[in-house]
Structure formats: structure tokens, C-alpha cells
Amino acid sequence: MGGKSAATAARSSSRSTAKTSTLAIWAMVLSVIGCTSPIGLYLGYRARNQIRRTREYGEPFATVAIVVGWAYILALIVAIVAYIIVLVLR
């Protein structure tokens, strides 16, 4: 029983030393909001580069920020094109 608790303590202490990138979290939050998705997209790319350089956790957050940011921008472009087509055909 003593060995299990020591192993558990060792695992939890190694997890606590690794830091999650706050830039990646902010990038994801701003991308998901929608109107700030270009900012989130930019921060997502910056966070991904920072994570690779510093070996922090958070690459999934940065990836989600990039994907969602591009999805919002693509949706905006499609909406603008559809709006223009509706105005021209009217």
C-alpha cells in the first residue's frame, strides 16, 4: 500500500510541474466567441509556436482555436457571398 501512494504522489507531482499555456486557452475562448475569432486564430498560431518552443501543455487548445477560427471565417465568407447573390438575383 505504501508503494502505491508513493507512485501516485510521484505521478501527481510530475503533472503539477508542467504548465498549461494560458495563451492557448485564451486563443480557444476568443475563437469560440465568434466575433473575436480572427484574434483567436492569430493567438492560436502564436500559442502553438510557443508550446512547441517551451514544451508546455495546451497544443489541443491551440489547435481547436485555429480550426474554429478558420471555420468562423469561412462561414462569414459564405454568408457574405450568399447575401450578395440574393441581392443580385433580386
PDB file of N, CA, C and O in Angstrom:
ATOM      1  N   MET A   1       0.819  -1.183   0.000  1.00  0.00           N
ATOM      2  CA  MET A   1       0.000   0.000   0.000  1.00  0.00           C
ATOM      3  C   MET A   1       0.872   1.261   0.000  1.00  0.00           C
ATOM      4  O   MET A   1       0.521   2.261  -0.626  1.00  0.00           O
ATOM      5  N   GLY A   2       1.992   1.210   0.693  1.00  0.00           N
ATOM      6  CA  GLY A   2       2.873   2.366   0.731  1.00  0.00           C
ATOM      7  C   GLY A   2       3.480   2.662  -0.630  1.00  0.00           C
ATOM      8  O   GLY A   2       3.701   3.823  -0.975  1.00  0.00           O
ATOM      9  N   GLY A   3       3.756   1.589  -1.425  1.00  0.00           N
ATOM     10  CA  GLY A   3       4.312   1.773  -2.762  1.00  0.00           C
ATOM     11  C   GLY A   3       3.335   2.448  -3.705  1.00  0.00           C
ATOM     12  O   GLY A   3       3.726   3.266  -4.538  1.00  0.00           O
ATOM     13  N   LYS A   4       2.068   2.104  -3.570  1.00  0.00           N
ATOM     14  CA  LYS A   4       1.057   2.715  -4.418  1.00  0.00           C
ATOM     15  C   LYS A   4       0.934   4.210  -4.149  1.00  0.00           C
ATOM     16  O   LYS A   4       0.844   5.004  -5.086  1.00  0.00           O
ATOM     17  N   SER A   5       0.930   4.592  -2.900  1.00  0.00           N
ATOM     18  CA  SER A   5       0.773   6.008  -2.587  1.00  0.00           C
ATOM     19  C   SER A   5       2.001   6.808  -3.024  1.00  0.00           C
ATOM     20  O   SER A   5       1.871   7.962  -3.432  1.00  0.00           O
ATOM     21  N   ALA A   6       3.174   6.216  -2.944  1.00  0.00           N
ATOM     22  CA  ALA A   6       4.381   6.911  -3.396  1.00  0.00           C
ATOM     23  C   ALA A   6       4.357   7.079  -4.912  1.00  0.00           C
ATOM     24  O   ALA A   6       4.745   8.127  -5.430  1.00  0.00           O
ATOM     25  N   ALA A   7       3.902   6.046  -5.624  1.00  0.00           N
ATOM     26  CA  ALA A   7       3.825   6.136  -7.080  1.00  0.00           C
ATOM     27  C   ALA A   7       2.779   7.164  -7.497  1.00  0.00           C
ATOM     28  O   ALA A   7       2.995   7.927  -8.439  1.00  0.00           O
ATOM     29  N   THR A   8       1.652   7.184  -6.801  1.00  0.00           N
ATOM     30  CA  THR A   8       0.608   8.156  -7.100  1.00  0.00           C
ATOM     31  C   THR A   8       1.102   9.574  -6.830  1.00  0.00           C
ATOM     32  O   THR A   8       0.837  10.489  -7.610  1.00  0.00           O
ATOM     33  N   ALA A   9       1.807   9.748  -5.742  1.00  0.00           N
ATOM     34  CA  ALA A   9       2.345  11.066  -5.410  1.00  0.00           C
ATOM     35  C   ALA A   9       3.378  11.507  -6.442  1.00  0.00           C
ATOM     36  O   ALA A   9       3.444  12.687  -6.786  1.00  0.00           O
ATOM     37  N   ALA A  10       4.181  10.573  -6.937  1.00  0.00           N
ATOM     38  CA  ALA A  10       5.188  10.917  -7.943  1.00  0.00           C
ATOM     39  C   ALA A  10       4.519  11.343  -9.238  1.00  0.00           C
ATOM     40  O   ALA A  10       4.952  12.298  -9.883  1.00  0.00           O
ATOM     41  N   ARG A  11       3.447  10.622  -9.625  1.00  0.00           N
ATOM     42  CA  ARG A  11       2.739  10.986 -10.855  1.00  0.00           C
ATOM     43  C   ARG A  11       2.067  12.340 -10.726  1.00  0.00           C
ATOM     44  O   ARG A  11       2.129  13.147 -11.654  1.00  0.00           O
ATOM     45  N   SER A  12       1.429  12.605  -9.600  1.00  0.00           N
ATOM     46  CA  SER A  12       0.726  13.873  -9.434  1.00  0.00           C
ATOM     47  C   SER A  12       1.705  15.034  -9.354  1.00  0.00           C
ATOM     48  O   SER A  12       1.389  16.130  -9.817  1.00  0.00           O
ATOM     49  N   SER A  13       2.884  14.826  -8.780  1.00  0.00           N
ATOM     50  CA  SER A  13       3.850  15.917  -8.710  1.00  0.00           C
ATOM     51  C   SER A  13       4.447  16.207 -10.083  1.00  0.00           C
ATOM     52  O   SER A  13       4.761  17.359 -10.382  1.00  0.00           O
ATOM     53  N   SER A  14       4.610  15.179 -10.927  1.00  0.00           N
ATOM     54  CA  SER A  14       5.147  15.435 -12.261  1.00  0.00           C
ATOM     55  C   SER A  14       4.118  16.145 -13.125  1.00  0.00           C
ATOM     56  O   SER A  14       4.489  16.927 -14.000  1.00  0.00           O
ATOM     57  N   ARG A  15       2.833  15.890 -12.900  1.00  0.00           N
ATOM     58  CA  ARG A  15       1.790  16.583 -13.647  1.00  0.00           C
ATOM     59  C   ARG A  15       1.683  18.037 -13.216  1.00  0.00           C
ATOM     60  O   ARG A  15       1.403  18.907 -14.041  1.00  0.00           O
ATOM     61  N   SER A  16       1.898  18.306 -11.956  1.00  0.00           N
ATOM     62  CA  SER A  16       1.736  19.664 -11.465  1.00  0.00           C
ATOM     63  C   SER A  16       2.875  20.578 -11.925  1.00  0.00           C
ATOM     64  O   SER A  16       2.710  21.798 -11.942  1.00  0.00           O
ATOM     65  N   THR A  17       4.017  20.014 -12.296  1.00  0.00           N
ATOM     66  CA  THR A  17       5.130  20.856 -12.726  1.00  0.00           C
ATOM     67  C   THR A  17       4.951  21.342 -14.159  1.00  0.00           C
ATOM     68  O   THR A  17       5.464  22.403 -14.515  1.00  0.00           O
ATOM     69  N   ALA A  18       4.236  20.588 -14.987  1.00  0.00           N
ATOM     70  CA  ALA A  18       4.009  21.020 -16.357  1.00  0.00           C
ATOM     71  C   ALA A  18       2.922  22.087 -16.365  1.00  0.00           C
ATOM     72  O   ALA A  18       1.887  21.941 -15.715  1.00  0.00           O
ATOM     73  N   LYS A  19       3.166  23.146 -17.099  1.00  0.00           N
ATOM     74  CA  LYS A  19       2.270  24.294 -17.122  1.00  0.00           C
ATOM     75  C   LYS A  19       1.428  24.271 -18.393  1.00  0.00           C
ATOM     76  O   LYS A  19       1.924  23.933 -19.467  1.00  0.00           O
ATOM     77  N   THR A  20       0.167  24.629 -18.268  1.00  0.00           N
ATOM     78  CA  THR A  20      -0.710  24.757 -19.427  1.00  0.00           C
ATOM     79  C   THR A  20      -0.590  26.177 -19.961  1.00  0.00           C
ATOM     80  O   THR A  20      -0.567  27.141 -19.196  1.00  0.00           O
ATOM     81  N   SER A  21      -0.515  26.292 -21.254  1.00  0.00           N
ATOM     82  CA  SER A  21      -0.355  27.592 -21.897  1.00  0.00           C
ATOM     83  C   SER A  21      -1.638  28.412 -21.775  1.00  0.00           C
ATOM     84  O   SER A  21      -2.681  28.026 -22.302  1.00  0.00           O
ATOM     85  N   THR A  22      -1.553  29.542 -21.081  1.00  0.00           N
ATOM     86  CA  THR A  22      -2.725  30.412 -20.964  1.00  0.00           C
ATOM     87  C   THR A  22      -3.030  31.087 -22.296  1.00  0.00           C
ATOM     88  O   THR A  22      -4.180  31.428 -22.571  1.00  0.00           O
ATOM     89  N   LEU A  23      -2.012  31.279 -23.117  1.00  0.00           N
ATOM     90  CA  LEU A  23      -2.233  31.861 -24.437  1.00  0.00           C
ATOM     91  C   LEU A  23      -3.111  30.934 -25.284  1.00  0.00           C
ATOM     92  O   LEU A  23      -3.977  31.404 -26.022  1.00  0.00           O
ATOM     93  N   ALA A  24      -2.892  29.643 -25.181  1.00  0.00           N
ATOM     94  CA  ALA A  24      -3.704  28.685 -25.931  1.00  0.00           C
ATOM     95  C   ALA A  24      -5.144  28.680 -25.431  1.00  0.00           C
ATOM     96  O   ALA A  24      -6.079  28.572 -26.224  1.00  0.00           O
ATOM     97  N   ILE A  25      -5.322  28.796 -24.136  1.00  0.00           N
ATOM     98  CA  ILE A  25      -6.681  28.831 -23.588  1.00  0.00           C
ATOM     99  C   ILE A  25      -7.408  30.092 -24.046  1.00  0.00           C
ATOM    100  O   ILE A  25      -8.569  30.025 -24.451  1.00  0.00           O
ATOM    101  N   TRP A  26      -6.738  31.234 -23.984  1.00  0.00           N
ATOM    102  CA  TRP A  26      -7.350  32.475 -24.452  1.00  0.00           C
ATOM    103  C   TRP A  26      -7.655  32.412 -25.949  1.00  0.00           C
ATOM    104  O   TRP A  26      -8.687  32.909 -26.400  1.00  0.00           O
ATOM    105  N   ALA A  27      -6.765  31.806 -26.703  1.00  0.00           N
ATOM    106  CA  ALA A  27      -6.997  31.672 -28.141  1.00  0.00           C
ATOM    107  C   ALA A  27      -8.265  30.870 -28.406  1.00  0.00           C
ATOM    108  O   ALA A  27      -9.071  31.240 -29.259  1.00  0.00           O
ATOM    109  N   MET A  28      -8.442  29.772 -27.675  1.00  0.00           N
ATOM    110  CA  MET A  28      -9.630  28.950 -27.869  1.00  0.00           C
ATOM    111  C   MET A  28     -10.895  29.711 -27.473  1.00  0.00           C
ATOM    112  O   MET A  28     -11.900  29.662 -28.181  1.00  0.00           O
ATOM    113  N   VAL A  29     -10.842  30.411 -26.348  1.00  0.00           N
ATOM    114  CA  VAL A  29     -12.015  31.156 -25.890  1.00  0.00           C
ATOM    115  C   VAL A  29     -12.393  32.234 -26.904  1.00  0.00           C
ATOM    116  O   VAL A  29     -13.569  32.385 -27.236  1.00  0.00           O
ATOM    117  N   LEU A  30     -11.419  32.974 -27.393  1.00  0.00           N
ATOM    118  CA  LEU A  30     -11.709  34.040 -28.345  1.00  0.00           C
ATOM    119  C   LEU A  30     -12.175  33.492 -29.692  1.00  0.00           C
ATOM    120  O   LEU A  30     -12.982  34.131 -30.366  1.00  0.00           O
ATOM    121  N   SER A  31     -11.687  32.331 -30.092  1.00  0.00           N
ATOM    122  CA  SER A  31     -12.141  31.731 -31.341  1.00  0.00           C
ATOM    123  C   SER A  31     -13.582  31.261 -31.240  1.00  0.00           C
ATOM    124  O   SER A  31     -14.352  31.399 -32.190  1.00  0.00           O
ATOM    125  N   VAL A  32     -13.946  30.713 -30.104  1.00  0.00           N
ATOM    126  CA  VAL A  32     -15.291  30.172 -29.929  1.00  0.00           C
ATOM    127  C   VAL A  32     -16.333  31.286 -29.829  1.00  0.00           C
ATOM    128  O   VAL A  32     -17.485  31.078 -30.208  1.00  0.00           O
ATOM    129  N   ILE A  33     -15.960  32.442 -29.337  1.00  0.00           N
ATOM    130  CA  ILE A  33     -16.920  33.538 -29.185  1.00  0.00           C
ATOM    131  C   ILE A  33     -17.483  33.951 -30.544  1.00  0.00           C
ATOM    132  O   ILE A  33     -18.657  34.314 -30.622  1.00  0.00           O
ATOM    133  N   GLY A  34     -16.722  33.911 -31.575  1.00  0.00           N
ATOM    134  CA  GLY A  34     -17.243  34.200 -32.906  1.00  0.00           C
ATOM    135  C   GLY A  34     -16.766  35.535 -33.444  1.00  0.00           C
ATOM    136  O   GLY A  34     -15.982  35.572 -34.392  1.00  0.00           O
ATOM    137  N   CYS A  35     -17.223  36.630 -32.857  1.00  0.00           N
ATOM    138  CA  CYS A  35     -16.842  37.936 -33.385  1.00  0.00           C
ATOM    139  C   CYS A  35     -15.365  38.224 -33.151  1.00  0.00           C
ATOM    140  O   CYS A  35     -14.795  39.095 -33.809  1.00  0.00           O
ATOM    141  N   THR A  36     -14.747  37.517 -32.239  1.00  0.00           N
ATOM    142  CA  THR A  36     -13.323  37.698 -31.981  1.00  0.00           C
ATOM    143  C   THR A  36     -12.501  36.528 -32.532  1.00  0.00           C
ATOM    144  O   THR A  36     -11.356  36.323 -32.131  1.00  0.00           O
ATOM    145  N   SER A  37     -13.096  35.763 -33.455  1.00  0.00           N
ATOM    146  CA  SER A  37     -12.388  34.589 -33.978  1.00  0.00           C
ATOM    147  C   SER A  37     -11.095  34.927 -34.724  1.00  0.00           C
ATOM    148  O   SER A  37     -10.148  34.144 -34.638  1.00  0.00           O
ATOM    149  N   PRO A  38     -10.997  36.047 -35.451  1.00  0.00           N
ATOM    150  CA  PRO A  38      -9.692  36.349 -36.058  1.00  0.00           C
ATOM    151  C   PRO A  38      -8.582  36.551 -35.023  1.00  0.00           C
ATOM    152  O   PRO A  38      -7.436  36.161 -35.250  1.00  0.00           O
ATOM    153  N   ILE A  39      -8.927  37.158 -33.891  1.00  0.00           N
ATOM    154  CA  ILE A  39      -7.940  37.326 -32.822  1.00  0.00           C
ATOM    155  C   ILE A  39      -7.570  35.967 -32.245  1.00  0.00           C
ATOM    156  O   ILE A  39      -6.398  35.689 -31.993  1.00  0.00           O
ATOM    157  N   GLY A  40      -8.580  35.119 -32.036  1.00  0.00           N
ATOM    158  CA  GLY A  40      -8.330  33.776 -31.528  1.00  0.00           C
ATOM    159  C   GLY A  40      -7.493  32.950 -32.479  1.00  0.00           C
ATOM    160  O   GLY A  40      -6.643  32.168 -32.053  1.00  0.00           O
ATOM    161  N   LEU A  41      -7.733  33.123 -33.761  1.00  0.00           N
ATOM    162  CA  LEU A  41      -6.951  32.422 -34.780  1.00  0.00           C
ATOM    163  C   LEU A  41      -5.484  32.840 -34.718  1.00  0.00           C
ATOM    164  O   LEU A  41      -4.592  31.992 -34.733  1.00  0.00           O
ATOM    165  N   TYR A  42      -5.241  34.131 -34.648  1.00  0.00           N
ATOM    166  CA  TYR A  42      -3.876  34.651 -34.547  1.00  0.00           C
ATOM    167  C   TYR A  42      -3.189  34.146 -33.277  1.00  0.00           C
ATOM    168  O   TYR A  42      -2.043  33.698 -33.311  1.00  0.00           O
ATOM    169  N   LEU A  43      -3.915  34.228 -32.152  1.00  0.00           N
ATOM    170  CA  LEU A  43      -3.334  33.761 -30.892  1.00  0.00           C
ATOM    171  C   LEU A  43      -3.125  32.249 -30.897  1.00  0.00           C
ATOM    172  O   LEU A  43      -2.199  31.755 -30.254  1.00  0.00           O
ATOM    173  N   GLY A  44      -3.968  31.514 -31.608  1.00  0.00           N
ATOM    174  CA  GLY A  44      -3.806  30.070 -31.715  1.00  0.00           C
ATOM    175  C   GLY A  44      -2.494  29.705 -32.384  1.00  0.00           C
ATOM    176  O   GLY A  44      -1.783  28.811 -31.924  1.00  0.00           O
ATOM    177  N   TYR A  45      -2.172  30.396 -33.471  1.00  0.00           N
ATOM    178  CA  TYR A  45      -0.891  30.140 -34.139  1.00  0.00           C
ATOM    179  C   TYR A  45       0.286  30.532 -33.242  1.00  0.00           C
ATOM    180  O   TYR A  45       1.286  29.819 -33.170  1.00  0.00           O
ATOM    181  N   ARG A  46       0.155  31.670 -32.563  1.00  0.00           N
ATOM    182  CA  ARG A  46       1.231  32.079 -31.641  1.00  0.00           C
ATOM    183  C   ARG A  46       1.394  31.101 -30.493  1.00  0.00           C
ATOM    184  O   ARG A  46       2.514  30.769 -30.103  1.00  0.00           O
ATOM    185  N   ALA A  47       0.273  30.640 -29.954  1.00  0.00           N
ATOM    186  CA  ALA A  47       0.318  29.690 -28.836  1.00  0.00           C
ATOM    187  C   ALA A  47       0.942  28.371 -29.270  1.00  0.00           C
ATOM    188  O   ALA A  47       1.729  27.781 -28.528  1.00  0.00           O
ATOM    189  N   ARG A  48       0.596  27.906 -30.465  1.00  0.00           N
ATOM    190  CA  ARG A  48       1.165  26.642 -30.943  1.00  0.00           C
ATOM    191  C   ARG A  48       2.675  26.751 -31.093  1.00  0.00           C
ATOM    192  O   ARG A  48       3.396  25.819 -30.737  1.00  0.00           O
ATOM    193  N   ASN A  49       3.156  27.852 -31.605  1.00  0.00           N
ATOM    194  CA  ASN A  49       4.607  28.047 -31.713  1.00  0.00           C
ATOM    195  C   ASN A  49       5.259  28.134 -30.337  1.00  0.00           C
ATOM    196  O   ASN A  49       6.330  27.569 -30.114  1.00  0.00           O
ATOM    197  N   GLN A  50       4.609  28.842 -29.419  1.00  0.00           N
ATOM    198  CA  GLN A  50       5.148  28.964 -28.059  1.00  0.00           C
ATOM    199  C   GLN A  50       5.179  27.607 -27.363  1.00  0.00           C
ATOM    200  O   GLN A  50       6.146  27.284 -26.674  1.00  0.00           O
ATOM    201  N   ILE A  51       4.130  26.815 -27.540  1.00  0.00           N
ATOM    202  CA  ILE A  51       4.059  25.499 -26.902  1.00  0.00           C
ATOM    203  C   ILE A  51       5.165  24.593 -27.429  1.00  0.00           C
ATOM    204  O   ILE A  51       5.795  23.865 -26.662  1.00  0.00           O
ATOM    205  N   ARG A  52       5.396  24.637 -28.715  1.00  0.00           N
ATOM    206  CA  ARG A  52       6.469  23.806 -29.290  1.00  0.00           C
ATOM    207  C   ARG A  52       7.845  24.246 -28.802  1.00  0.00           C
ATOM    208  O   ARG A  52       8.749  23.427 -28.642  1.00  0.00           O
ATOM    209  N   ARG A  53       7.994  25.549 -28.568  1.00  0.00           N
ATOM    210  CA  ARG A  53       9.281  26.065 -28.108  1.00  0.00           C
ATOM    211  C   ARG A  53       9.510  25.787 -26.627  1.00  0.00           C
ATOM    212  O   ARG A  53      10.621  25.435 -26.232  1.00  0.00           O
ATOM    213  N   THR A  54       8.467  25.941 -25.795  1.00  0.00           N
ATOM    214  CA  THR A  54       8.633  25.832 -24.346  1.00  0.00           C
ATOM    215  C   THR A  54       8.198  24.482 -23.780  1.00  0.00           C
ATOM    216  O   THR A  54       8.388  24.225 -22.591  1.00  0.00           O
ATOM    217  N   ARG A  55       7.618  23.615 -24.610  1.00  0.00           N
ATOM    218  CA  ARG A  55       7.158  22.277 -24.186  1.00  0.00           C
ATOM    219  C   ARG A  55       6.051  22.346 -23.131  1.00  0.00           C
ATOM    220  O   ARG A  55       5.977  21.480 -22.260  1.00  0.00           O
ATOM    221  N   GLU A  56       5.200  23.355 -23.200  1.00  0.00           N
ATOM    222  CA  GLU A  56       4.062  23.455 -22.297  1.00  0.00           C
ATOM    223  C   GLU A  56       2.939  22.549 -22.794  1.00  0.00           C
ATOM    224  O   GLU A  56       2.979  22.043 -23.915  1.00  0.00           O
ATOM    225  N   TYR A  57       1.940  22.357 -21.938  1.00  0.00           N
ATOM    226  CA  TYR A  57       0.718  21.689 -22.362  1.00  0.00           C
ATOM    227  C   TYR A  57      -0.183  22.705 -23.043  1.00  0.00           C
ATOM    228  O   TYR A  57      -0.019  23.910 -22.851  1.00  0.00           O
ATOM    229  N   GLY A  58      -1.123  22.231 -23.829  1.00  0.00           N
ATOM    230  CA  GLY A  58      -2.108  23.134 -24.409  1.00  0.00           C
ATOM    231  C   GLY A  58      -2.171  23.110 -25.914  1.00  0.00           C
ATOM    232  O   GLY A  58      -2.910  23.900 -26.503  1.00  0.00           O
ATOM    233  N   GLU A  59      -1.427  22.235 -26.561  1.00  0.00           N
ATOM    234  CA  GLU A  59      -1.491  22.196 -28.020  1.00  0.00           C
ATOM    235  C   GLU A  59      -2.893  21.868 -28.528  1.00  0.00           C
ATOM    236  O   GLU A  59      -3.298  22.421 -29.551  1.00  0.00           O
ATOM    237  N   PRO A  60      -3.661  20.986 -27.858  1.00  0.00           N
ATOM    238  CA  PRO A  60      -5.039  20.767 -28.325  1.00  0.00           C
ATOM    239  C   PRO A  60      -5.890  22.040 -28.273  1.00  0.00           C
ATOM    240  O   PRO A  60      -6.728  22.256 -29.149  1.00  0.00           O
ATOM    241  N   PHE A  61      -5.685  22.881 -27.260  1.00  0.00           N
ATOM    242  CA  PHE A  61      -6.422  24.137 -27.180  1.00  0.00           C
ATOM    243  C   PHE A  61      -6.066  25.049 -28.357  1.00  0.00           C
ATOM    244  O   PHE A  61      -6.941  25.672 -28.959  1.00  0.00           O
ATOM    245  N   ALA A  62      -4.794  25.118 -28.671  1.00  0.00           N
ATOM    246  CA  ALA A  62      -4.351  25.955 -29.787  1.00  0.00           C
ATOM    247  C   ALA A  62      -4.892  25.416 -31.108  1.00  0.00           C
ATOM    248  O   ALA A  62      -5.290  26.190 -31.978  1.00  0.00           O
ATOM    249  N   THR A  63      -4.908  24.101 -31.259  1.00  0.00           N
ATOM    250  CA  THR A  63      -5.427  23.504 -32.487  1.00  0.00           C
ATOM    251  C   THR A  63      -6.918  23.776 -32.636  1.00  0.00           C
ATOM    252  O   THR A  63      -7.384  24.098 -33.729  1.00  0.00           O
ATOM    253  N   VAL A  64      -7.665  23.650 -31.548  1.00  0.00           N
ATOM    254  CA  VAL A  64      -9.103  23.952 -31.590  1.00  0.00           C
ATOM    255  C   VAL A  64      -9.311  25.419 -31.945  1.00  0.00           C
ATOM    256  O   VAL A  64     -10.204  25.740 -32.729  1.00  0.00           O
ATOM    257  N   ALA A  65      -8.515  26.299 -31.392  1.00  0.00           N
ATOM    258  CA  ALA A  65      -8.631  27.724 -31.703  1.00  0.00           C
ATOM    259  C   ALA A  65      -8.402  27.988 -33.178  1.00  0.00           C
ATOM    260  O   ALA A  65      -9.108  28.796 -33.782  1.00  0.00           O
ATOM    261  N   ILE A  66      -7.428  27.318 -33.762  1.00  0.00           N
ATOM    262  CA  ILE A  66      -7.130  27.508 -35.181  1.00  0.00           C
ATOM    263  C   ILE A  66      -8.261  26.967 -36.047  1.00  0.00           C
ATOM    264  O   ILE A  66      -8.700  27.634 -36.984  1.00  0.00           O
ATOM    265  N   VAL A  67      -8.729  25.770 -35.742  1.00  0.00           N
ATOM    266  CA  VAL A  67      -9.794  25.156 -36.549  1.00  0.00           C
ATOM    267  C   VAL A  67     -11.091  25.958 -36.442  1.00  0.00           C
ATOM    268  O   VAL A  67     -11.734  26.243 -37.453  1.00  0.00           O
ATOM    269  N   VAL A  68     -11.471  26.317 -35.226  1.00  0.00           N
ATOM    270  CA  VAL A  68     -12.715  27.071 -35.030  1.00  0.00           C
ATOM    271  C   VAL A  68     -12.597  28.469 -35.637  1.00  0.00           C
ATOM    272  O   VAL A  68     -13.554  28.970 -36.226  1.00  0.00           O
ATOM    273  N   GLY A  69     -11.442  29.092 -35.500  1.00  0.00           N
ATOM    274  CA  GLY A  69     -11.240  30.412 -36.087  1.00  0.00           C
ATOM    275  C   GLY A  69     -11.399  30.392 -37.591  1.00  0.00           C
ATOM    276  O   GLY A  69     -12.072  31.253 -38.158  1.00  0.00           O
ATOM    277  N   TRP A  70     -10.783  29.416 -38.246  1.00  0.00           N
ATOM    278  CA  TRP A  70     -10.938  29.302 -39.703  1.00  0.00           C
ATOM    279  C   TRP A  70     -12.364  28.940 -40.085  1.00  0.00           C
ATOM    280  O   TRP A  70     -12.858  29.401 -41.114  1.00  0.00           O
ATOM    281  N   ALA A  71     -13.041  28.121 -39.277  1.00  0.00           N
ATOM    282  CA  ALA A  71     -14.436  27.752 -39.571  1.00  0.00           C
ATOM    283  C   ALA A  71     -15.342  28.981 -39.517  1.00  0.00           C
ATOM    284  O   ALA A  71     -16.209  29.149 -40.375  1.00  0.00           O
ATOM    285  N   TYR A  72     -15.148  29.838 -38.515  1.00  0.00           N
ATOM    286  CA  TYR A  72     -15.945  31.062 -38.432  1.00  0.00           C
ATOM    287  C   TYR A  72     -15.659  31.992 -39.606  1.00  0.00           C
ATOM    288  O   TYR A  72     -16.583  32.584 -40.164  1.00  0.00           O
ATOM    289  N   ILE A  73     -14.412  32.122 -39.979  1.00  0.00           N
ATOM    290  CA  ILE A  73     -14.079  32.993 -41.108  1.00  0.00           C
ATOM    291  C   ILE A  73     -14.678  32.440 -42.402  1.00  0.00           C
ATOM    292  O   ILE A  73     -15.215  33.195 -43.213  1.00  0.00           O
ATOM    293  N   LEU A  74     -14.584  31.132 -42.592  1.00  0.00           N
ATOM    294  CA  LEU A  74     -15.183  30.514 -43.775  1.00  0.00           C
ATOM    295  C   LEU A  74     -16.695  30.708 -43.778  1.00  0.00           C
ATOM    296  O   LEU A  74     -17.272  31.022 -44.820  1.00  0.00           O
ATOM    297  N   ALA A  75     -17.341  30.529 -42.637  1.00  0.00           N
ATOM    298  CA  ALA A  75     -18.789  30.734 -42.543  1.00  0.00           C
ATOM    299  C   ALA A  75     -19.155  32.179 -42.853  1.00  0.00           C
ATOM    300  O   ALA A  75     -20.170  32.434 -43.502  1.00  0.00           O
ATOM    301  N   LEU A  76     -18.353  33.112 -42.403  1.00  0.00           N
ATOM    302  CA  LEU A  76     -18.601  34.525 -42.685  1.00  0.00           C
ATOM    303  C   LEU A  76     -18.482  34.815 -44.176  1.00  0.00           C
ATOM    304  O   LEU A  76     -19.301  35.539 -44.742  1.00  0.00           O
ATOM    305  N   ILE A  77     -17.460  34.247 -44.808  1.00  0.00           N
ATOM    306  CA  ILE A  77     -17.291  34.451 -46.250  1.00  0.00           C
ATOM    307  C   ILE A  77     -18.463  33.855 -47.026  1.00  0.00           C
ATOM    308  O   ILE A  77     -18.973  34.481 -47.955  1.00  0.00           O
ATOM    309  N   VAL A  78     -18.888  32.658 -46.652  1.00  0.00           N
ATOM    310  CA  VAL A  78     -20.033  32.028 -47.329  1.00  0.00           C
ATOM    311  C   VAL A  78     -21.292  32.863 -47.125  1.00  0.00           C
ATOM    312  O   VAL A  78     -22.075  33.026 -48.061  1.00  0.00           O
ATOM    313  N   ALA A  79     -21.501  33.388 -45.937  1.00  0.00           N
ATOM    314  CA  ALA A  79     -22.677  34.217 -45.665  1.00  0.00           C
ATOM    315  C   ALA A  79     -22.655  35.498 -46.483  1.00  0.00           C
ATOM    316  O   ALA A  79     -23.689  35.920 -47.000  1.00  0.00           O
ATOM    317  N   ILE A  80     -21.495  36.117 -46.603  1.00  0.00           N
ATOM    318  CA  ILE A  80     -21.391  37.349 -47.398  1.00  0.00           C
ATOM    319  C   ILE A  80     -21.659  37.062 -48.873  1.00  0.00           C
ATOM    320  O   ILE A  80     -22.370  37.816 -49.538  1.00  0.00           O
ATOM    321  N   VAL A  81     -21.089  35.973 -49.380  1.00  0.00           N
ATOM    322  CA  VAL A  81     -21.315  35.611 -50.780  1.00  0.00           C
ATOM    323  C   VAL A  81     -22.791  35.300 -51.014  1.00  0.00           C
ATOM    324  O   VAL A  81     -23.359  35.728 -52.019  1.00  0.00           O
ATOM    325  N   ALA A  82     -23.411  34.569 -50.110  1.00  0.00           N
ATOM    326  CA  ALA A  82     -24.839  34.251 -50.248  1.00  0.00           C
ATOM    327  C   ALA A  82     -25.676  35.524 -50.201  1.00  0.00           C
ATOM    328  O   ALA A  82     -26.642  35.654 -50.952  1.00  0.00           O
ATOM    329  N   TYR A  83     -25.325  36.447 -49.342  1.00  0.00           N
ATOM    330  CA  TYR A  83     -26.047  37.706 -49.245  1.00  0.00           C
ATOM    331  C   TYR A  83     -25.944  38.504 -50.543  1.00  0.00           C
ATOM    332  O   TYR A  83     -26.925  39.076 -51.018  1.00  0.00           O
ATOM    333  N   ILE A  84     -24.748  38.530 -51.101  1.00  0.00           N
ATOM    334  CA  ILE A  84     -24.549  39.252 -52.366  1.00  0.00           C
ATOM    335  C   ILE A  84     -25.333  38.585 -53.497  1.00  0.00           C
ATOM    336  O   ILE A  84     -25.937  39.274 -54.319  1.00  0.00           O
ATOM    337  N   ILE A  85     -25.327  37.253 -53.545  1.00  0.00           N
ATOM    338  CA  ILE A  85     -26.078  36.540 -54.578  1.00  0.00           C
ATOM    339  C   ILE A  85     -27.570  36.818 -54.454  1.00  0.00           C
ATOM    340  O   ILE A  85     -28.253  37.000 -55.461  1.00  0.00           O
ATOM    341  N   VAL A  86     -28.074  36.851 -53.236  1.00  0.00           N
ATOM    342  CA  VAL A  86     -29.502  37.131 -53.034  1.00  0.00           C
ATOM    343  C   VAL A  86     -29.814  38.555 -53.482  1.00  0.00           C
ATOM    344  O   VAL A  86     -30.869  38.780 -54.075  1.00  0.00           O
ATOM    345  N   LEU A  87     -28.955  39.503 -53.227  1.00  0.00           N
ATOM    346  CA  LEU A  87     -29.196  40.866 -53.662  1.00  0.00           C
ATOM    347  C   LEU A  87     -29.131  41.005 -55.175  1.00  0.00           C
ATOM    348  O   LEU A  87     -29.905  41.763 -55.759  1.00  0.00           O
ATOM    349  N   VAL A  88     -28.225  40.291 -55.812  1.00  0.00           N
ATOM    350  CA  VAL A  88     -28.080  40.378 -57.269  1.00  0.00           C
ATOM    351  C   VAL A  88     -29.261  39.711 -57.964  1.00  0.00           C
ATOM    352  O   VAL A  88     -29.746  40.231 -58.968  1.00  0.00           O
ATOM    353  N   LEU A  89     -29.731  38.588 -57.466  1.00  0.00           N
ATOM    354  CA  LEU A  89     -30.833  37.854 -58.087  1.00  0.00           C
ATOM    355  C   LEU A  89     -32.189  38.479 -57.785  1.00  0.00           C
ATOM    356  O   LEU A  89     -33.188  38.110 -58.403  1.00  0.00           O
ATOM    357  N   ARG A  90     -32.237  39.379 -56.885  1.00  0.00           N
ATOM    358  CA  ARG A  90     -33.497  40.027 -56.526  1.00  0.00           C
ATOM    359  C   ARG A  90     -33.870  41.030 -57.494  1.00  0.00           C
ATOM    360  O   ARG A  90     -34.907  41.675 -57.345  1.00  0.00           O
TER     361      ARG A  90
END
